[in-house]
């Protein structure tokens, strides 16, 4: 997956997150499944932003960006932005 594909996936996740948040604010998101879906989308966003940052850092320091890997959600959730 290259940077362009990662950014495309991030865009899709952001769109999904906005849709879910809009539905939640409108009271249309009442089931626990949908709330879990929102949490899952947020975790995926954190992971893909982290992947993109890893790739950029590797490129900056002359390393192969293809060696960057998606890290577990529990690991990236604890990072300070």
Backbone as XML, in Angstrom:
<?xml version="1.0"?>
<chain id="A" units="angstrom">
  <residue number="1" name="UNK">
    <atom name="N" x="0.852" y="-1.171" z="0.000"/>
    <atom name="CA" x="0.000" y="0.000" z="0.000"/>
    <atom name="C" x="0.902" y="1.238" z="0.000"/>
  </residue>
  <residue number="2" name="UNK">
    <atom name="N" x="0.703" y="2.128" z="-0.968"/>
    <atom name="CA" x="1.513" y="3.349" z="-1.009"/>
    <atom name="C" x="0.782" y="4.500" z="-0.306"/>
  </residue>
  <residue number="3" name="UNK">
    <atom name="N" x="1.462" y="5.652" z="-0.220"/>
    <atom name="CA" x="0.894" y="6.799" z="0.504"/>
    <atom name="C" x="-0.455" y="7.220" z="-0.065"/>
  </residue>
  <residue number="4" name="UNK">
    <atom name="N" x="-0.572" y="7.212" z="-1.379"/>
    <atom name="CA" x="-1.825" y="7.631" z="-2.010"/>
    <atom name="C" x="-2.976" y="6.700" z="-1.617"/>
  </residue>
  <residue number="5" name="UNK">
    <atom name="N" x="-2.711" y="5.413" z="-1.583"/>
    <atom name="CA" x="-3.744" y="4.452" z="-1.173"/>
    <atom name="C" x="-4.094" y="4.623" z="0.304"/>
  </residue>
  <residue number="6" name="UNK">
    <atom name="N" x="-3.088" y="4.864" z="1.120"/>
    <atom name="CA" x="-3.328" y="5.076" z="2.553"/>
    <atom name="C" x="-4.188" y="6.318" z="2.755"/>
  </residue>
  <residue number="7" name="UNK">
    <atom name="N" x="-3.849" y="7.401" z="2.045"/>
    <atom name="CA" x="-4.642" y="8.627" z="2.155"/>
    <atom name="C" x="-6.072" y="8.413" z="1.658"/>
  </residue>
  <residue number="8" name="UNK">
    <atom name="N" x="-6.240" y="7.621" z="0.617"/>
    <atom name="CA" x="-7.581" y="7.306" z="0.133"/>
    <atom name="C" x="-8.383" y="6.554" z="1.180"/>
  </residue>
  <residue number="9" name="UNK">
    <atom name="N" x="-7.726" y="5.597" z="1.834"/>
    <atom name="CA" x="-8.398" y="4.817" z="2.880"/>
    <atom name="C" x="-8.740" y="5.719" z="4.067"/>
  </residue>
  <residue number="10" name="UNK">
    <atom name="N" x="-7.827" y="6.619" z="4.421"/>
    <atom name="CA" x="-8.091" y="7.564" z="5.503"/>
    <atom name="C" x="-9.303" y="8.429" z="5.148"/>
  </residue>
  <residue number="11" name="UNK">
    <atom name="N" x="-9.370" y="8.883" z="3.903"/>
    <atom name="CA" x="-10.512" y="9.685" z="3.459"/>
    <atom name="C" x="-11.827" y="8.945" z="3.592"/>
  </residue>
  <residue number="12" name="UNK">
    <atom name="N" x="-11.816" y="7.671" z="3.229"/>
    <atom name="CA" x="-13.032" y="6.850" z="3.366"/>
    <atom name="C" x="-13.423" y="6.698" z="4.830"/>
  </residue>
  <residue number="13" name="UNK">
    <atom name="N" x="-12.432" y="6.462" z="5.681"/>
    <atom name="CA" x="-12.710" y="6.317" z="7.111"/>
    <atom name="C" x="-13.239" y="7.615" z="7.713"/>
  </residue>
  <residue number="14" name="UNK">
    <atom name="N" x="-12.676" y="8.743" z="7.293"/>
    <atom name="CA" x="-13.148" y="10.040" z="7.784"/>
    <atom name="C" x="-14.598" y="10.266" z="7.366"/>
  </residue>
  <residue number="15" name="UNK">
    <atom name="N" x="-14.919" y="9.921" z="6.141"/>
    <atom name="CA" x="-16.290" y="10.063" z="5.662"/>
    <atom name="C" x="-17.246" y="9.198" z="6.483"/>
  </residue>
  <residue number="16" name="UNK">
    <atom name="N" x="-16.836" y="7.976" z="6.752"/>
    <atom name="CA" x="-17.657" y="7.073" z="7.563"/>
    <atom name="C" x="-17.819" y="7.617" z="8.975"/>
  </residue>
  <residue number="17" name="UNK">
    <atom name="N" x="-16.713" y="8.123" z="9.551"/>
    <atom name="CA" x="-16.769" y="8.683" z="10.896"/>
    <atom name="C" x="-17.725" y="9.876" z="10.954"/>
  </residue>
  <residue number="18" name="UNK">
    <atom name="N" x="-17.644" y="10.763" z="9.971"/>
    <atom name="CA" x="-18.535" y="11.928" z="9.948"/>
    <atom name="C" x="-19.993" y="11.495" z="9.851"/>
  </residue>
  <residue number="19" name="UNK">
    <atom name="N" x="-20.254" y="10.518" z="9.004"/>
    <atom name="CA" x="-21.615" y="10.013" z="8.854"/>
    <atom name="C" x="-22.131" y="9.430" z="10.171"/>
  </residue>
  <residue number="20" name="UNK">
    <atom name="N" x="-21.310" y="8.613" z="10.813"/>
    <atom name="CA" x="-21.724" y="8.003" z="12.084"/>
    <atom name="C" x="-21.924" y="9.060" z="13.166"/>
  </residue>
  <residue number="21" name="UNK">
    <atom name="N" x="-21.035" y="10.058" z="13.228"/>
    <atom name="CA" x="-21.177" y="11.123" z="14.233"/>
    <atom name="C" x="-22.432" y="11.960" z="13.985"/>
  </residue>
  <residue number="22" name="UNK">
    <atom name="N" x="-22.735" y="12.227" z="12.722"/>
    <atom name="CA" x="-23.945" y="12.974" z="12.380"/>
    <atom name="C" x="-25.180" y="12.192" z="12.807"/>
  </residue>
  <residue number="23" name="UNK">
    <atom name="N" x="-25.169" y="10.905" z="12.514"/>
    <atom name="CA" x="-26.309" y="10.063" z="12.908"/>
    <atom name="C" x="-26.428" y="9.958" z="14.420"/>
  </residue>
  <residue number="24" name="UNK">
    <atom name="N" x="-25.285" y="9.903" z="15.119"/>
    <atom name="CA" x="-25.300" y="9.839" z="16.575"/>
    <atom name="C" x="-25.879" y="11.130" z="17.152"/>
  </residue>
  <residue number="25" name="UNK">
    <atom name="N" x="-25.443" y="12.281" z="16.637"/>
    <atom name="CA" x="-25.932" y="13.579" z="17.108"/>
    <atom name="C" x="-27.420" y="13.752" z="16.839"/>
  </residue>
  <residue number="26" name="UNK">
    <atom name="N" x="-27.905" y="13.168" z="15.763"/>
    <atom name="CA" x="-29.317" y="13.286" z="15.400"/>
    <atom name="C" x="-30.181" y="12.261" z="16.129"/>
  </residue>
  <residue number="27" name="UNK">
    <atom name="N" x="-29.544" y="11.450" z="16.974"/>
    <atom name="CA" x="-30.302" y="10.433" z="17.700"/>
    <atom name="C" x="-30.658" y="9.224" z="16.860"/>
  </residue>
  <residue number="28" name="UNK">
    <atom name="N" x="-30.067" y="9.119" z="15.697"/>
    <atom name="CA" x="-30.352" y="8.001" z="14.800"/>
    <atom name="C" x="-29.452" y="6.806" z="15.075"/>
  </residue>
  <residue number="29" name="UNK">
    <atom name="N" x="-28.477" y="6.978" z="15.912"/>
    <atom name="CA" x="-27.512" y="5.925" z="16.200"/>
    <atom name="C" x="-27.746" y="5.451" z="17.618"/>
  </residue>
  <residue number="30" name="UNK">
    <atom name="N" x="-28.620" y="4.494" z="17.762"/>
    <atom name="CA" x="-28.978" y="4.090" z="19.113"/>
    <atom name="C" x="-28.463" y="2.709" z="19.495"/>
  </residue>
  <residue number="31" name="UNK">
    <atom name="N" x="-28.150" y="1.913" z="18.520"/>
    <atom name="CA" x="-27.733" y="0.559" z="18.870"/>
    <atom name="C" x="-26.272" y="0.517" z="19.289"/>
  </residue>
  <residue number="32" name="UNK">
    <atom name="N" x="-25.972" y="-0.374" z="20.186"/>
    <atom name="CA" x="-24.599" y="-0.549" z="20.658"/>
    <atom name="C" x="-23.685" y="-0.969" z="19.512"/>
  </residue>
  <residue number="33" name="UNK">
    <atom name="N" x="-24.211" y="-1.705" z="18.549"/>
    <atom name="CA" x="-23.407" y="-2.123" z="17.391"/>
    <atom name="C" x="-22.877" y="-0.920" z="16.625"/>
  </residue>
  <residue number="34" name="UNK">
    <atom name="N" x="-23.723" y="0.086" z="16.440"/>
    <atom name="CA" x="-23.298" y="1.275" z="15.705"/>
    <atom name="C" x="-22.254" y="2.071" z="16.492"/>
  </residue>
  <residue number="35" name="UNK">
    <atom name="N" x="-22.438" y="2.141" z="17.796"/>
    <atom name="CA" x="-21.447" y="2.835" z="18.629"/>
    <atom name="C" x="-20.102" y="2.102" z="18.581"/>
  </residue>
  <residue number="36" name="UNK">
    <atom name="N" x="-20.159" y="0.771" z="18.571"/>
    <atom name="CA" x="-18.935" y="-0.014" z="18.454"/>
    <atom name="C" x="-18.294" y="0.209" z="17.089"/>
  </residue>
  <residue number="37" name="UNK">
    <atom name="N" x="-19.117" y="0.359" z="16.066"/>
    <atom name="CA" x="-18.601" y="0.615" z="14.721"/>
    <atom name="C" x="-17.856" y="1.953" z="14.683"/>
  </residue>
  <residue number="38" name="UNK">
    <atom name="N" x="-18.413" y="2.956" z="15.343"/>
    <atom name="CA" x="-17.761" y="4.260" z="15.408"/>
    <atom name="C" x="-16.412" y="4.132" z="16.116"/>
  </residue>
  <residue number="39" name="UNK">
    <atom name="N" x="-16.365" y="3.409" z="17.209"/>
    <atom name="CA" x="-15.104" y="3.214" z="17.931"/>
    <atom name="C" x="-14.090" y="2.485" z="17.054"/>
  </residue>
  <residue number="40" name="UNK">
    <atom name="N" x="-14.556" y="1.514" z="16.291"/>
    <atom name="CA" x="-13.682" y="0.765" z="15.393"/>
    <atom name="C" x="-13.119" y="1.657" z="14.291"/>
  </residue>
  <residue number="41" name="UNK">
    <atom name="N" x="-13.959" y="2.527" z="13.736"/>
    <atom name="CA" x="-13.510" y="3.462" z="12.697"/>
    <atom name="C" x="-12.458" y="4.403" z="13.272"/>
  </residue>
  <residue number="42" name="UNK">
    <atom name="N" x="-12.679" y="4.893" z="14.482"/>
    <atom name="CA" x="-11.717" y="5.797" z="15.119"/>
    <atom name="C" x="-10.375" y="5.103" z="15.335"/>
  </residue>
  <residue number="43" name="UNK">
    <atom name="N" x="-10.401" y="3.837" z="15.754"/>
    <atom name="CA" x="-9.167" y="3.079" z="15.944"/>
    <atom name="C" x="-8.431" y="2.896" z="14.618"/>
  </residue>
  <residue number="44" name="UNK">
    <atom name="N" x="-9.185" y="2.551" z="13.576"/>
    <atom name="CA" x="-8.573" y="2.361" z="12.255"/>
    <atom name="C" x="-7.942" y="3.650" z="11.757"/>
  </residue>
  <residue number="45" name="UNK">
    <atom name="N" x="-8.614" y="4.768" z="11.981"/>
    <atom name="CA" x="-8.047" y="6.061" z="11.584"/>
    <atom name="C" x="-6.707" y="6.301" z="12.279"/>
  </residue>
  <residue number="46" name="UNK">
    <atom name="N" x="-6.654" y="6.052" z="13.571"/>
    <atom name="CA" x="-5.405" y="6.229" z="14.310"/>
    <atom name="C" x="-4.303" y="5.343" z="13.724"/>
  </residue>
  <residue number="47" name="UNK">
    <atom name="N" x="-4.655" y="4.103" z="13.390"/>
    <atom name="CA" x="-3.665" y="3.177" z="12.849"/>
    <atom name="C" x="-3.146" y="3.638" z="11.486"/>
  </residue>
  <residue number="48" name="UNK">
    <atom name="N" x="-4.030" y="4.089" z="10.612"/>
    <atom name="CA" x="-3.599" y="4.492" z="9.274"/>
    <atom name="C" x="-2.845" y="5.819" z="9.286"/>
  </residue>
  <residue number="49" name="UNK">
    <atom name="N" x="-3.220" y="6.751" z="10.172"/>
    <atom name="CA" x="-2.421" y="7.973" z="10.309"/>
    <atom name="C" x="-1.028" y="7.620" z="10.804"/>
  </residue>
  <residue number="50" name="UNK">
    <atom name="N" x="-0.948" y="6.689" z="11.754"/>
    <atom name="CA" x="0.343" y="6.243" z="12.264"/>
    <atom name="C" x="1.167" y="5.597" z="11.146"/>
  </residue>
  <residue number="51" name="UNK">
    <atom name="N" x="0.548" y="4.768" z="10.331"/>
    <atom name="CA" x="1.240" y="4.124" z="9.216"/>
    <atom name="C" x="1.801" y="5.171" z="8.258"/>
  </residue>
  <residue number="52" name="UNK">
    <atom name="N" x="1.000" y="6.177" z="7.952"/>
    <atom name="CA" x="1.458" y="7.237" z="7.058"/>
    <atom name="C" x="2.648" y="7.990" z="7.664"/>
  </residue>
  <residue number="53" name="UNK">
    <atom name="N" x="2.578" y="8.286" z="8.959"/>
    <atom name="CA" x="3.700" y="8.962" z="9.633"/>
    <atom name="C" x="4.957" y="8.088" z="9.613"/>
  </residue>
  <residue number="54" name="UNK">
    <atom name="N" x="4.785" y="6.779" z="9.829"/>
    <atom name="CA" x="5.928" y="5.867" z="9.778"/>
    <atom name="C" x="6.584" y="5.899" z="8.401"/>
  </residue>
  <residue number="55" name="UNK">
    <atom name="N" x="5.756" y="5.833" z="7.353"/>
    <atom name="CA" x="6.280" y="5.825" z="5.987"/>
    <atom name="C" x="7.037" y="7.115" z="5.690"/>
  </residue>
  <residue number="56" name="UNK">
    <atom name="N" x="6.489" y="8.233" z="6.111"/>
    <atom name="CA" x="7.144" y="9.522" z="5.868"/>
    <atom name="C" x="8.461" y="9.622" z="6.630"/>
  </residue>
  <residue number="57" name="UNK">
    <atom name="N" x="8.476" y="9.142" z="7.861"/>
    <atom name="CA" x="9.705" y="9.172" z="8.658"/>
    <atom name="C" x="10.772" y="8.275" z="8.044"/>
  </residue>
  <residue number="58" name="UNK">
    <atom name="N" x="10.382" y="7.099" z="7.601"/>
    <atom name="CA" x="11.342" y="6.191" z="6.969"/>
    <atom name="C" x="11.926" y="6.827" z="5.711"/>
  </residue>
  <residue number="59" name="UNK">
    <atom name="N" x="11.073" y="7.442" z="4.921"/>
    <atom name="CA" x="11.534" y="8.084" z="3.687"/>
    <atom name="C" x="12.504" y="9.222" z="4.019"/>
  </residue>
  <residue number="60" name="UNK">
    <atom name="N" x="12.163" y="10.013" z="5.034"/>
    <atom name="CA" x="13.005" y="11.146" z="5.433"/>
    <atom name="C" x="14.404" y="10.701" z="5.850"/>
  </residue>
  <residue number="61" name="UNK">
    <atom name="N" x="14.499" y="9.529" z="6.471"/>
    <atom name="CA" x="15.788" y="9.050" z="6.963"/>
    <atom name="C" x="16.432" y="8.017" z="6.043"/>
  </residue>
  <residue number="62" name="UNK">
    <atom name="N" x="15.979" y="7.985" z="4.784"/>
    <atom name="CA" x="16.604" y="7.129" z="3.790"/>
    <atom name="C" x="16.286" y="5.654" z="3.916"/>
  </residue>
  <residue number="63" name="UNK">
    <atom name="N" x="15.251" y="5.335" z="4.642"/>
    <atom name="CA" x="14.842" y="3.939" z="4.805"/>
    <atom name="C" x="13.693" y="3.628" z="3.854"/>
  </residue>
  <residue number="64" name="UNK">
    <atom name="N" x="13.402" y="2.355" z="3.696"/>
    <atom name="CA" x="12.348" y="1.897" z="2.804"/>
    <atom name="C" x="10.975" y="2.092" z="3.461"/>
  </residue>
  <residue number="65" name="UNK">
    <atom name="N" x="10.126" y="2.978" z="2.912"/>
    <atom name="CA" x="8.805" y="3.191" z="3.509"/>
    <atom name="C" x="7.913" y="1.952" z="3.455"/>
  </residue>
  <residue number="66" name="UNK">
    <atom name="N" x="8.211" y="1.040" z="2.547"/>
    <atom name="CA" x="7.413" y="-0.184" z="2.439"/>
    <atom name="C" x="7.586" y="-1.092" z="3.653"/>
  </residue>
  <residue number="67" name="UNK">
    <atom name="N" x="8.599" y="-0.828" z="4.456"/>
    <atom name="CA" x="8.828" y="-1.629" z="5.660"/>
    <atom name="C" x="7.935" y="-1.200" z="6.828"/>
  </residue>
  <residue number="68" name="UNK">
    <atom name="N" x="7.235" y="-0.080" z="6.690"/>
    <atom name="CA" x="6.313" y="0.377" z="7.743"/>
    <atom name="C" x="5.151" y="-0.602" z="7.838"/>
  </residue>
  <residue number="69" name="UNK">
    <atom name="N" x="4.684" y="-0.833" z="9.026"/>
    <atom name="CA" x="3.598" y="-1.783" z="9.270"/>
    <atom name="C" x="2.509" y="-1.151" z="10.132"/>
  </residue>
  <residue number="70" name="UNK">
    <atom name="N" x="1.287" y="-1.608" z="9.924"/>
    <atom name="CA" x="0.178" y="-1.172" z="10.769"/>
    <atom name="C" x="0.426" y="-1.741" z="12.161"/>
  </residue>
  <residue number="71" name="UNK">
    <atom name="N" x="0.437" y="-0.846" z="13.139"/>
    <atom name="CA" x="0.652" y="-1.280" z="14.520"/>
    <atom name="C" x="-0.700" y="-1.555" z="15.181"/>
  </residue>
  <residue number="72" name="UNK">
    <atom name="N" x="-0.696" y="-2.365" z="16.232"/>
    <atom name="CA" x="-1.949" y="-2.672" z="16.942"/>
    <atom name="C" x="-2.621" y="-1.395" z="17.460"/>
  </residue>
  <residue number="73" name="UNK">
    <atom name="N" x="-3.941" y="-1.397" z="17.458"/>
    <atom name="CA" x="-4.709" y="-0.234" z="17.916"/>
    <atom name="C" x="-4.327" y="0.150" z="19.345"/>
  </residue>
  <residue number="74" name="UNK">
    <atom name="N" x="-4.121" y="-0.824" z="20.194"/>
    <atom name="CA" x="-3.775" y="-0.534" z="21.585"/>
    <atom name="C" x="-2.465" y="0.236" z="21.680"/>
  </residue>
  <residue number="75" name="UNK">
    <atom name="N" x="-1.563" y="0.006" z="20.735"/>
    <atom name="CA" x="-0.276" y="0.703" z="20.743"/>
    <atom name="C" x="-0.428" y="2.147" z="20.272"/>
  </residue>
  <residue number="76" name="UNK">
    <atom name="N" x="-1.129" y="2.369" z="19.180"/>
    <atom name="CA" x="-1.238" y="3.738" z="18.635"/>
    <atom name="C" x="-2.235" y="4.596" z="19.398"/>
  </residue>
  <residue number="77" name="UNK">
    <atom name="N" x="-3.162" y="3.997" z="20.096"/>
    <atom name="CA" x="-4.146" y="4.750" z="20.873"/>
    <atom name="C" x="-3.486" y="5.539" z="21.988"/>
  </residue>
  <residue number="78" name="UNK">
    <atom name="N" x="-2.346" y="5.081" z="22.483"/>
    <atom name="CA" x="-1.694" y="5.730" z="23.604"/>
    <atom name="C" x="-0.768" y="6.867" z="23.204"/>
  </residue>
  <residue number="79" name="UNK">
    <atom name="N" x="-0.573" y="7.096" z="21.916"/>
    <atom name="CA" x="0.340" y="8.141" z="21.452"/>
    <atom name="C" x="-0.245" y="9.516" z="21.686"/>
  </residue>
  <residue number="80" name="UNK">
    <atom name="N" x="0.630" y="10.454" z="22.022"/>
    <atom name="CA" x="0.231" y="11.856" z="22.147"/>
    <atom name="C" x="0.357" y="12.516" z="20.787"/>
  </residue>
  <residue number="81" name="UNK">
    <atom name="N" x="-0.604" y="13.311" z="20.395"/>
    <atom name="CA" x="-0.589" y="13.966" z="19.083"/>
    <atom name="C" x="0.062" y="15.314" z="19.162"/>
  </residue>
</chain>
